[in-house]
Amino acid sequence: MSCITDAVEEMEKVTRGGTGCHDCNVKIERQPDAPMCQYVRGGVNLKVGFGGAAADVVTQYPLETVTRIPFMFGAPLESPEQRTAACGILSVVARFLCLCRRAQACGPEDHDACFTNFRSVYDGKKIYVNGNLPPDLVRLLGKSSVSSPEDADVIAVGGDGLFSEEGLALTDHYRGEKRNDLCRSCYRRCCHIPERRTLVPPLCPVSGSKQID
């Protein structure tokens, strides 16, 4: 079990019981020209579409397919590609069901406001970066950034922190010990909206015990 399979279990509970979600296709395709979240570097930008809603996933394990939500249910999700697909589906279905405000990267015009809020949320916290997050983020965080997860108050999780075996193992290891927040475009949320403090997806119990809103 991992934070992703736990999230899938929660999604199964939400979508069961005649919602019709299980009967609709989910389409995953490359979208190289789409805006990319400023907190992610490297990888391929994927668009995940479901019921007219859309989500972005940036991953180093790209795939293109048409599938349905139940493919995830009870599956071990052992490969990075399967985890990429599952995270994308969790995001787009959460958006479709209005469980999150947006699931796509904001435009460049919002980047400054987004980072300003990011920094204010974690003011005074020690942050460890887990995943394919850009060196600029570490530089901008300055002395707030630490080189060891043991020294961190908050672990900022990028795509590889969920998709790769090593990154997911680290994320899962510190569940319940550290606050794990997802800096995304693997799981993008409106992090620049002041009242939304926690970047953890609403259906993913990645959150630790260090002040969860």
C-alpha positions, -999 to 999 in steps of 0.1 A, spaced: 0 0 0 11 35 -7 -4 70 -5 -15 66 -41 -33 33 -36 -49 48 -4 -61 77 -25 -75 53 -51 -95 35 -23 -110 69 -13 -118 77 -49 -136 43 -53 -158 52 -23 -166 86 -37 -175 74 -72 -194 42 -64 -232 40 -61 -247 50 -94 -226 81 -102 -219 68 -137 -183 78 -134 -171 42 -138 -187 40 -173 -170 70 -188 -136 70 -206 -106 88 -194 -82 100 -221 -45 106 -215 -25 123 -242 7 144 -246 3 181 -247 39 195 -251 28 231 -259 6 236 -229 17 258 -200 37 239 -174 37 245 -136 67 265 -125 75 240 -98 83 212 -122 112 207 -145 119 178 -168 94 153 -181 64 154 -205 33 174 -200 2 151 -202 -35 161 -205 -60 139 -188 -96 144 -199 -128 131 -183 -164 143 -187 -153 177 -201 -129 183 -172 -91 184 -177 -60 179 -155 -23 182 -162 4 157 -152 41 163 -158 60 130 -157 92 113 -169 71 82 -175 47 94 -203 19 74 -217 -10 78 -240 -41 57 -236 -79 56 -232 -90 39 -200 -116 40 -173 -115 48 -136 -119 12 -123 -86 2 -138 -70 15 -106 -93 -2 -81 -75 -29 -62 -45 -26 -85 -10 -26 -69 1 2 -93 36 -11 -94 50 7 -124 58 44 -127 35 46 -158 6 31 -138 12 56 -110 13 84 -135 -20 74 -149 -36 69 -115 -25 104 -103 -38 120 -134 -72 102 -131 -75 111 -94 -69 148 -103 -93 150 -133 -121 131 -115 -116 153 -84 -120 183 -107 -150 168 -124 -167 163 -91 -158 198 -80 -136 185 -52 -108 209 -62 -109 243 -79 -85 235 -107 -62 207 -118 -42 225 -145 -11 246 -143 -16 284 -139 -3 307 -166 30 326 -163 11 357 -152 2 340 -119 37 326 -111 48 355 -89 16 355 -68 18 317 -66 53 317 -52 47 346 -29 19 326 -13 39 294 -13 67 311 6 43 328 31 26 294 39 59 279 48 75 309 65 99 297 91 97 261 80 125 238 69 117 223 35 131 192 17 124 189 -20 115 153 -31 110 149 -69 116 167 -101 113 202 -88 135 229 -104 167 241 -89 152 276 -89 127 265 -63 156 255 -40 174 287 -47 143 308 -41 136 290 -8 172 299 3 180 290 38 145 273 42 157 245 20 175 215 37 194 186 21 180 159 43 144 149 49 152 141 85 159 178 91 127 190 74 94 203 88 78 200 53 86 177 24 76 193 -10 67 165 -33 72 168 -71 61 142 -97 90 118 -91 81 119 -55 50 99 -64 59 82 -97 94 68 -91 99 39 -67 126 58 -47 106 90 -45 73 73 -35 92 52 -9 105 84 7 71 101 6 54 71 22 82 67 48 75 102 62 38 100 63 27 107 98 60 122 107 64 151 83 40 174 64 42 162 28 28 188 4 25 183 -33 41 210 -55 27 201 -87 20 197 -119 16 161 -110 -12 171 -87 -17 208 -93 -40 228 -70 -46 265 -66 -16 271 -43 -18 308 -50 -52 312 -34 -45 324 2 -73 305 19 -61 272 5 -30 264 26 -24 227 21 -14 215 -13 -22 179 -5 -49 166 -29 -82 163 -12 -84 125 -18 -48 117 -11 -38 110 26 -2 121 20 -5 146 48 15 142 79 10 153 115 26 188 112 -5 211 109 -29 200 83 -56 225 73 
